[in-house]
Amino acid sequence: MIRPLFYSLSISSISLKIGGVPPQEGRGYDDSSYIGSTAITLLKNMQILISRTLRLGVTIASVLALIGGVFYFIQHGTELLDTEKYQSFSYADTQNPATTTFTGILQGVWTGNSESIIQLGVIALLLTPIMRVVLSLFDFVKQRDWLYVGITAFVLAVIIINSVAE
């Protein structure tokens, strides 16, 4: 006899029921008939970890940018706006190592340079989705989903190569 295929969703834990009869109200679930409940729980936990990582990254980036912005106004709030500076753009003007290199940014943060603190917030914001890719890669390795491991590793490699290439 071929049993019908039923999918049931439990509020307390996500479980996939294969075969048998659908769960009836008032009856407990037989764990032996559930396939992959541990895997689904681990997947849910990884999704929670990824979402918390994204929230934390955005929060850290926002706090750093806010702190840098407050310091900037404290340091430069009384200066008059130089409109000549904004009428023409030169790429050479943007090459300040204190705000364009990672070591310069860290040294600037250490010395209290407000622009460097803002830049550190921008770096934190840029690293947030990269951390999502890294966590997804570990998740796919743990699931042994080799197709997505390859795709995610390729995406991570492209991000890293584009980040370090000059």
PAVOVO-267517 format. One record per residue (C-alpha): residue number from 1; residue in one letter; x, y, z. Coordinates in steps of 0.2 Angstrom, whole numbers, always signed. Each point is the difference from the previous one (the first is absolute). Example, Ala and Ser with C-alpha at 12.3 -4.5 7.8 and 13.67 -1.06 7.14 Angstrom:
2
@resi->1&resn->a&east->+62&north->-22&up->+39
@resi->2&resn->s&east->+6&north->+17&up->-3
//
This chain:
166
@resi->1&resn->m&east->+0&north->+0&up->+0
@resi->2&resn->i&east->+7&north->+17&up->-5
@resi->3&resn->r&east->-2&north->+13&up->+14
@resi->4&resn->p&east->-5&north->+18&up->-4
@resi->5&resn->l&east->+13&north->+13&up->+2
@resi->6&resn->f&east->-4&north->+13&up->+12
@resi->7&resn->y&east->+10&north->+16&up->+6
@resi->8&resn->s&east->-4&north->+7&up->+16
@resi->9&resn->l&east->+7&north->+15&up->+9
@resi->10&resn->s&east->+2&north->+1&up->+18
@resi->11&resn->i&east->+0&north->+17&up->+9
@resi->12&resn->s&east->+13&north->-6&up->+13
@resi->13&resn->s&east->+12&north->-8&up->-12
@resi->14&resn->i&east->+0&north->-1&up->-19
@resi->15&resn->s&east->-2&north->-18&up->-5
@resi->16&resn->l&east->-3&north->-9&up->-16
@resi->17&resn->k&east->-11&north->-15&up->+2
@resi->18&resn->i&east->+1&north->-13&up->-14
@resi->19&resn->g&east->-13&north->-14&up->-1
@resi->20&resn->g&east->-13&north->-6&up->+12
@resi->21&resn->v&east->-15&north->+10&up->+4
@resi->22&resn->p&east->-1&north->+19&up->+4
@resi->23&resn->p&east->+2&north->+4&up->+18
@resi->24&resn->q&east->-16&north->+2&up->+9
@resi->25&resn->e&east->-4&north->+12&up->+13
@resi->26&resn->g&east->+4&north->-5&up->+18
@resi->27&resn->r&east->+13&north->-14&up->-6
@resi->28&resn->g&east->+19&north->+2&up->+2
@resi->29&resn->y&east->+12&north->-2&up->-14
@resi->30&resn->d&east->+10&north->-16&up->-3
@resi->31&resn->d&east->+18&north->+6&up->-2
@resi->32&resn->s&east->+4&north->-16&up->-10
@resi->33&resn->s&east->-11&north->+5&up->-14
@resi->34&resn->y&east->+8&north->+17&up->-2
@resi->35&resn->i&east->+14&north->+1&up->-12
@resi->36&resn->g&east->+12&north->+14&up->+1
@resi->37&resn->s&east->-7&north->+9&up->+15
@resi->38&resn->t&east->+18&north->+3&up->+7
@resi->39&resn->a&east->+6&north->+6&up->-17
@resi->40&resn->i&east->-15&north->+12&up->-1
@resi->41&resn->t&east->+4&north->+6&up->+18
@resi->42&resn->l&east->+18&north->+3&up->-5
@resi->43&resn->l&east->-5&north->+9&up->-16
@resi->44&resn->k&east->-12&north->+12&up->+10
@resi->45&resn->n&east->+14&north->+3&up->+13
@resi->46&resn->m&east->+12&north->+5&up->-14
@resi->47&resn->q&east->-13&north->+11&up->-7
@resi->48&resn->i&east->-2&north->+9&up->+17
@resi->49&resn->l&east->+19&north->+1&up->+1
@resi->50&resn->i&east->+1&north->+8&up->-17
@resi->51&resn->s&east->-14&north->+12&up->+4
@resi->52&resn->r&east->+8&north->+5&up->+17
@resi->53&resn->t&east->+17&north->+3&up->-9
@resi->54&resn->l&east->-8&north->+11&up->-13
@resi->55&resn->r&east->-9&north->+10&up->+14
@resi->56&resn->l&east->+15&north->+1&up->+11
@resi->57&resn->g&east->+11&north->+6&up->-15
@resi->58&resn->v&east->-12&north->+14&up->-5
@resi->59&resn->t&east->-2&north->+5&up->+18
@resi->60&resn->i&east->+19&north->+1&up->+2
@resi->61&resn->a&east->+2&north->+10&up->-16
@resi->62&resn->s&east->-13&north->+12&up->+5
@resi->63&resn->v&east->+7&north->+3&up->+17
@resi->64&resn->l&east->+17&north->+3&up->-7
@resi->65&resn->a&east->-6&north->+12&up->-13
@resi->66&resn->l&east->-10&north->+9&up->+13
@resi->67&resn->i&east->+14&north->+1&up->+12
@resi->68&resn->g&east->+12&north->+6&up->-14
@resi->69&resn->g&east->-13&north->+13&up->-6
@resi->70&resn->v&east->-2&north->+7&up->+17
@resi->71&resn->f&east->+19&north->+1&up->+2
@resi->72&resn->y&east->+1&north->+8&up->-17
@resi->73&resn->f&east->-12&north->+14&up->+5
@resi->74&resn->i&east->+9&north->+2&up->+16
@resi->75&resn->q&east->+17&north->+2&up->-9
@resi->76&resn->h&east->-6&north->+10&up->-15
@resi->77&resn->g&east->-17&north->+7&up->+4
@resi->78&resn->t&east->+6&north->+18&up->+1
@resi->79&resn->e&east->+9&north->+0&up->-17
@resi->80&resn->l&east->-8&north->+9&up->-15
@resi->81&resn->l&east->-4&north->-11&up->-15
@resi->82&resn->d&east->+12&north->+2&up->-14
@resi->83&resn->t&east->-10&north->-1&up->-16
@resi->84&resn->e&east->+15&north->+1&up->-11
@resi->85&resn->k&east->+5&north->-17&up->+6
@resi->86&resn->y&east->-17&north->-7&up->-7
@resi->87&resn->q&east->+0&north->+9&up->-17
@resi->88&resn->s&east->+13&north->-11&up->-8
@resi->89&resn->f&east->+4&north->-18&up->+4
@resi->90&resn->s&east->+18&north->-7&up->-1
@resi->91&resn->y&east->+4&north->-18&up->+4
@resi->92&resn->a&east->+16&north->+5&up->+8
@resi->93&resn->d&east->-10&north->+10&up->+13
@resi->94&resn->t&east->-8&north->-17&up->+6
@resi->95&resn->q&east->+16&north->-9&up->+3
@resi->96&resn->n&east->+3&north->+4&up->+18
@resi->97&resn->p&east->+7&north->-16&up->+8
@resi->98&resn->a&east->-8&north->+3&up->+16
@resi->99&resn->t&east->-17&north->-3&up->-8
@resi->100&resn->t&east->+4&north->-11&up->-15
@resi->101&resn->t&east->+11&north->-14&up->+7
@resi->102&resn->f&east->-5&north->-13&up->+14
@resi->103&resn->t&east->+16&north->+4&up->+10
@resi->104&resn->g&east->-3&north->+18&up->-2
@resi->105&resn->i&east->-17&north->-1&up->+6
@resi->106&resn->l&east->+5&north->-10&up->+15
@resi->107&resn->q&east->+13&north->+12&up->+5
@resi->108&resn->g&east->-12&north->+14&up->-3
@resi->109&resn->v&east->-13&north->-8&up->+12
@resi->110&resn->w&east->+14&north->-3&up->+13
@resi->111&resn->t&east->+4&north->+19&up->-1
@resi->112&resn->g&east->-18&north->+5&up->+0
@resi->113&resn->n&east->-2&north->+6&up->-18
@resi->114&resn->s&east->-18&north->+2&up->-3
@resi->115&resn->e&east->+1&north->-4&up->-18
@resi->116&resn->s&east->+9&north->-16&up->+3
@resi->117&resn->i&east->-14&north->-5&up->+13
@resi->118&resn->i&east->-13&north->+3&up->-14
@resi->119&resn->q&east->+10&north->-10&up->-12
@resi->120&resn->l&east->+1&north->-14&up->+12
@resi->121&resn->g&east->-19&north->+0&up->+1
@resi->122&resn->v&east->+0&north->-1&up->-19
@resi->123&resn->i&east->+12&north->-15&up->+1
@resi->124&resn->a&east->-11&north->-9&up->+13
@resi->125&resn->l&east->-15&north->+3&up->-11
@resi->126&resn->l&east->+9&north->-7&up->-15
@resi->127&resn->l&east->+6&north->-15&up->+10
@resi->128&resn->t&east->-18&north->-5&up->+6
@resi->129&resn->p&east->-6&north->-8&up->-16
@resi->130&resn->i&east->+17&north->-8&up->-3
@resi->131&resn->m&east->-2&north->-8&up->+17
@resi->132&resn->r&east->-17&north->-7&up->-6
@resi->133&resn->v&east->+9&north->-8&up->-15
@resi->134&resn->v&east->+13&north->-8&up->+12
@resi->135&resn->l&east->-13&north->-7&up->+12
@resi->136&resn->s&east->-11&north->-6&up->-15
@resi->137&resn->l&east->+16&north->-9&up->-6
@resi->138&resn->f&east->+2&north->-9&up->+17
@resi->139&resn->d&east->-18&north->-4&up->+0
@resi->140&resn->f&east->+1&north->-8&up->-17
@resi->141&resn->v&east->+15&north->-10&up->+5
@resi->142&resn->k&east->-8&north->-6&up->+15
@resi->143&resn->q&east->-16&north->-5&up->-10
@resi->144&resn->r&east->+12&north->-8&up->-13
@resi->145&resn->d&east->-9&north->+9&up->-14
@resi->146&resn->w&east->+15&north->+1&up->-11
@resi->147&resn->l&east->-8&north->+9&up->-15
@resi->148&resn->y&east->-4&north->+15&up->+12
@resi->149&resn->v&east->+17&north->-2&up->+8
@resi->150&resn->g&east->+8&north->+3&up->-17
@resi->151&resn->i&east->-11&north->+14&up->-5
@resi->152&resn->t&east->+2&north->+9&up->+17
@resi->153&resn->a&east->+19&north->-3&up->+0
@resi->154&resn->f&east->+1&north->+7&up->-18
@resi->155&resn->v&east->-10&north->+16&up->+6
@resi->156&resn->l&east->+11&north->+2&up->+15
@resi->157&resn->a&east->+16&north->-2&up->-11
@resi->158&resn->v&east->-7&north->+14&up->-12
@resi->159&resn->i&east->-3&north->+11&up->+15
@resi->160&resn->i&east->+17&north->-3&up->+7
@resi->161&resn->i&east->+9&north->+2&up->-16
@resi->162&resn->n&east->-9&north->+16&up->-4
@resi->163&resn->s&east->+4&north->+7&up->+17
@resi->164&resn->v&east->+18&north->-3&up->+0
@resi->165&resn->a&east->+4&north->+4&up->-18
@resi->166&resn->e&east->+6&north->+17&up->-5
//
